[in-house]
Amino acid sequence: MIPWRAGGRGGDGADGGRKPIEHEQDNETGKATIHYFVDEAGDPTLFDAKGRIIVGNEGCSKYFLLGKLDVEDPGALTQGLEELRKALLADPYFKGIPSMQPAAKKTAVMFHAKDDVPEVRREVFKLLLGQKVRFYAAARDKREAAVHESRLREKEPAYRYRPNDMYDALVNRLFRRRWYRADAFRICFSKRGKSDRTVALSEAIQWAIESFERDFGMTNQAEVEITSSTPHGIGGLQAVDYFLWALQRFYEHEHTEKRETECRYAEMIQDLVGEIDDLDFVAEGKCGVLWGKGRPLTLAARTAEGGAKKKPRI
């Protein structure tokens, strides 16, 4: 795996002075534990079977996003979402909605922003906006990535791009800071496909820890537990899916006629955003921007700050 590096990095205080959420402490040891829930939006596909760039074509996203949600009380979040789901399923207003039927195995089983109808999404967002959570994300412009990968292939004909490498590189970007904030980290990844990538994810997290130790001159002392699961029954994974859905709408529709209506979701969650690592965005002559409280990600801000594209730094 080769890390993707961008310029214009900020420090480690990217939460912009927001009041930190309280983390779980073990009553016996007094250790503070942070619970992260990780999911993706879009896909890391760049080429078709013949090696042609297909980014932006129907069925292939323009961006690939990886997000993590820091949840103060995972159990309470899961309970809150479960109670909301049961209440919505019992509401006669939703009678006959296909996604609400048990046989569909969608909203009747768990919340998933892509599958849920707008009225359901509104209720879920209302609940999430009142939670003690903090959202972080890393975003790659796949058009820039495809150009870079094509150049690598020109220089090394035997080289082949692997989508999992982009995923693992974003794990590094997303987890290369803040290891000092707790004594233990519980990181739950949403499962991708049928293959078990627990070992690969563990390696990516270790890679991120090594980056942290090198960049900040600190040795990580925290315990790290990595698991992967489906979102069913896990409120943290359902919640991070919703945050990523909001962010994906922003990036995919930023330059379309739907931008005014679709970008509002990302602006709606601003108060719960720690940082968004926009790896390929160029502003002030630098490639790579951190959006957060001090520099909110809005349609107006990204339009005003964007400059001419430059070659990504790898």
N, C-alpha and C positions, 0 to 999 in steps of 0.2 A: 504493500500500500504506500502511495506517495502522498504526503499531506499537501493540500491546496493552501497556499498562503496569500494573504491580501495585505496591502498597505493600509495606512490610515487607522491603525488600531488605537483604541482608547485604553484607559486603565482598567482596573478591576472594579471600579465603583459605578458600573453602568446602570445600576438601578436608580441613579440620579437622586439619591437622598430619600427615596421612598422608605417609609417605615417598614422594617423587615417583618415578615410573618414569623410567628412563634413556632418553633419546631418541637416535636415530641421529645420528651426526656424520660429515660428509664428511671423509675422510682428507686431502684436499688443502686444503680451505678451512677446516676446523674448524667449519663451521656445523652447528648442531643443527637437526634436522628432526622435526616432530611429524606423525604420520599419524593422521588422523581418518576414521572410517567412519560414515556417517550413514544411518539408516533411520527408518521410521515404524511405528506400531501404531495400529489403529483406522482411522478415516477422518474427514476434515473435513466430511462432509456434515451439514447441519442441517435442510434443508427438502426436501419433495418437489416435483414439477413444478408443483403448484398453490400452492406457498408455505407449506404446512402443516408445522409442526415434527414431525419424525419421530425425533428423538433418543431412543434407548432402545428403539425398535421393533425387531422382529426384522430382523436384517441391518444395523442401524445402531448403532454403538457409542455409549456414553455419554461416552467420553473420546477425545481425540485426543492421541497422544504422539509426540514426536520425540526420538530419541536419537542420541548420538555416542559412539564408542568410541575412546579414545586407546590405540593399540597400539604397544608398544615395538619389536617386531620382526614386521612384517606377514608376511614370508616364512616365518618359523619357525611362526607361527600357522597359516598356510595349509597348510604341510607337516604339522603335527600333526593338523589336522582331516582332511586327505586320508588320512593313514595310519590314523586311527581309522575313517573311513568304509569303507576297503577291508577292514579287519579285521572290521568288523561285517557287511559283505556276504558275507564268507567264512565267517561263523559259521553252522553248520547250524541253530541256534536260530531264526534269522530266515527260514529257508527257507519260501517260500509267503506271506510278508507282502506284501500288495499294494504298499505304498509303497516296498518294497525291490527291486521288479522294474524292470529297465531301461526297459521300455515305459511305465511310469508317469511317468518323468522326475521323480521326487521324491528320496527319500533315496539312490537309486542314483546320482544325479547330484550332489547337494549336500545339506547339512543345512538344514532349514527347520523351525523348532520346531512350527509349526502342522501340518505334514504328518508329522513323525516320530512313531513310536510311543513310548510312555512309557519303554520299556527303552532306546531309542536316546537319548532326551532325557537320561536319567540319565547315560549315558556321556559325552555332549557336555558337560553341566554339570560333570562331574568334571574333564574336561580344561580347561575354561575357568576354573574356580576356581583352577587352578594357573598361570595365565598372568599376565604382567606387562602388565595393561591397566587402564584406568580408565574407568568408565562415567558419562556425564552425560545428563540428560534434562530435557525441559520437558513439562508436562502441562496440558491445557486441559479443563475440565469443559464439555462441549458444551451442557449444559442452561443454564448461565450464558451461554454465548456466544450461544445461540439467542434468549434473552430480550433481550440487548443488540442483536443484529442486527434483531430485530423492532421494537424501539423506533426504531432508525435508519430503518427503512423507513416507520414511521408519520410521522416527521418529514420524510423525503424520499421521497415515493412512487416517484420514478424510481430510487432506490438499489437495487442488487441485490448480494446477497452472493455472493462467489466463493470456493469452497473453497480454491483455491490461495493466497488471501490469508492464510488461517489457517496454512497450511504455511509460507509465507514469513515470517510474523510469529514463528513459533516458531524458525525459523532465526536470526532476530535475537536472540531470548532465549537461544538455545543458544550463540551465538558472540560475544556482546557483551563478553566478558572474556577475559583470558589471552593476548592477542596479544603480550605481552612475553616469553613463556616460551620462544620459539625464534626462530631466524633464518629458518626456512621452514616452511610448513604445506602438507601434501598432504591435501586433503579429497576423499574419494570418496563420492558420494551414490548410494544405491540407486535405480535407474531407477523412475519412476512412470508406468505406462501406456505409450502409444506415442509421445507427444509429447516432443520434445527441449526440456527446460527449463533447459539449461545457462546460457543468458543470464539467465534469471530468477533462477537460483540465485546466479549471480555478482553480480547486483544486490543480492540479499538479504544476501550475505556483505559486500558493500561497505557496505551499510546498517548491518550489525552493527559493522564496523570504525569507521564514523563515530560510532556510539553509544559505542564504547569510547573513542575519542579525546575525545569531549565529556565523558563521565562521569569519566574518570580523568586528563584533562589530559595525555595522552601521545600521541605520534604513532607510528602503526604503521610499523615499518621492515621487517617480515618479508615475505618472498616468499610469495605465496599461489597455489597451483595447484588448480584445481577440475575434477574429472572426475565422470562418472556411469557406472555399470555395473550389470550384473546380478550377483547373488551367486555365480554359477557360477565356480569357480576362484579366488574371492577370500575368504579366510578371515575377514578383518575384517568384511565385510558379513554373512557367515553368523553370526559371533559376535554382532554388535550386534543381529541379529534375535532371537537367543536371550535377550539381556538385556531387550529390549523385550517379548518374550513374557512373561517373568517379571513385569515391571512392569505389563503390561496385565492379567494375571490378578488382580493386587492391586486395581487400580482398578475393573475391571468387576465383581468379585465381593465388594467390600468390604462391601456391605450385603445380601448374599444368604446363603442357608443353606450355601453352599459356601465361605464366607469363611475358615474355619479351615484348610481344605486348600489352597485356591488362593492365599492370601496368603503361604504359606510360601516360595514361590519368590523373591519380592522380598526377604524377610528372609535367604534363603540367599546372595544376591549382595551383601549389605551391605558386606563388606570390600573390594569392588572398585568401590564407588560413590563418585564424586567429589561430585556433588550432583544433586538432583532438584528442579527449579524447579516447585513446585506453584502455578500462577498464580492459581487461583480459590479455594483453600482458605483459610478464615478461622480465625485463631488469635490470641488476645490482642488482639482488636479490629482486627486488620489483615488485609487481603486479600493473600495471597501469602506462601508459606513456602518456605524452602530446607531440604530434608532432606539430611543428609550424616553424616559421622562423629560430629560433636558433637550431632546431632539425627537419629538414625536413623529411617527410614521403617518403621514397624511398625504393625500393626493396632491395638495398644493405644495407641500414641502418637497416631495420627491420630484415634482415637475420643475420647481424653481431651482433646486440644487443640482439637478442632473446636467452633466457636461458631455463633451464628446467622449465616445467610448475609447478605451485604450486596451491594449493587450493585457489579459489577465496575468498576474504574477504567480508563478507556481513554485 
